[in-house]
């Protein structure tokens, strides 16, 4: 993994690169050379303190499976999913290429529409620059098949807190973690001709679990992260790490622009574990490498390796709700609080309501629709809201009938 911080001049850039590197070293976890697993105590100490961890070259620790997942079959995986899972398809960023034959009729155009399954098909001629995602959750057959084929299904963390190098052996067990109900798939193409391709902009996620681990299956992805105010308050005030001190000073200065970010490039086989509620994060797809090393998976001609990663949510302390009442994951954008908001605050007025749907929920909404003193409709916080938390209102029975009206200008739940 490489890490950099953008700066205006080379001297400042080099200094910030060194600062960045010191923090990256703190969150990097290395496996026990005899077991191939991360020490339990190292994992607990790092993630509990920083809510982020990087594990490089996990692919070198993986044991070969009877069935191996091939990136060329990702299109067929999507098209065979149940409709509920296909409907989670989201275009984070999309830039059409007129040369791409997306509708498959051979005439070199896209037929006036974009077809998700065909965008995932790397046998197509031409290149489309895009970054998309979907969730495998309801289709249990495909879920089981993926879990049997993907390189890892659990983080390589030792179950025992005590691993002695003299006693470590291959019998060491992996720490049992409870995972969320779905597998997130992120897929992007960028031939680099027009520079970097931005994914979803900087945001946090409204989540109830402890974190999400992302395994980079192919290609590369640049992550840009910085801590929320809540996380900064949780970090050790005496921590002398220069990166943390920079973030704390920015918080004091209350800067709204040019925030310093930790920039990390994940390559094939790397894992990033992150609490996306406590870390502001965004992603960028650099120009991807040419697929010469995986030519057996591609047709003749020049192809670029797609950036593919998959992710799973984890509950380190076990799930707080009954397993039969699992939250249905959604793949929606939403409006979130940039700063902490007290209960009773007018968040939006009808006249200045952004053109974006609010999330809807059946549990613990943070906002409600009211009539203000001047007779105008408004959105008011009904409880305190932490920075990064999505605005959400109580779901009602007539939402589907009133979609698009101010009274029901919203939707549902969760994450990146």
Number of C-alpha atoms within 10 A of each C-alpha: 17 12 17 19 20 16 15 7 8 10 10 12 15 15 13 20 19 16 19 23 19 14 15 21 11 14 22 16 20 17 19 16 11 13 19 20 24 22 22 18 15 17 19 14 12 17 19 13 14 20 22 23 22 24 22 20 18 21 17 10 16 13 9 10 12 8 12 12 17 11 18 14 13 17 16 13 17 22 15 13 20 16 12 13 20 20 13 18 20 18 17 18 15 17 13 14 16 13 14 19 22 29 17 15 10 11 12 16 17 19 13 8 9 14 13 19 17 18 24 23 16 22 14 17 18 15 21 21 22 22 27 21 20 23 27 23 22 18 17 13 11 17 18 10 13 18 14 16 16 16 21 17 15 16 21 22 25 23 18 13 14 11 19 10 11 7 8 15 13 9 7 17 14 16 18 13 16 16 20 19 19 21 20 21 20 22 22 29 27 25 21 15 8 10 11 16 21 17 21 16 14 13 24 26 22 20 19 14 20 21 21 22 21 22 29 24 25 20 26 26 23 21 19 22 23 21 24 23 20 16 15 19 11 11 16 11 11 7 10 9 13 15 22 20 15 15 19 18 12 16 15 9 9 10 10 8 7 9 14 19 21 23 25 22 18 27 21 20 23 22 25 20 23 22 23 25 27 25 25 20 25 20 20 20 26 21 23 21 18 15 17 14 9 11 14 9 15 18 12 9 10 12 22 21 24 27 24 23 25 19 20 21 24 23 16 15 10 12 16 9 9 7 10 6 7 11 14 13 22 19 19 17 22 22 18 20 16 16 14 14 17 14 14 14 15 18 16 15 17 15 10 9 15 12 9 13 22 23 24 21 17 11 10 11 19 20 26 19 20 15 13 14 8 6 8 11 18 22 24 23 22 18 16 14 22 19 18 24 23 28 25 28 27 19 17 11 7 9 16 10 9 12 14 14 11 16 16 22 19 23 22 21 22 18 17 19
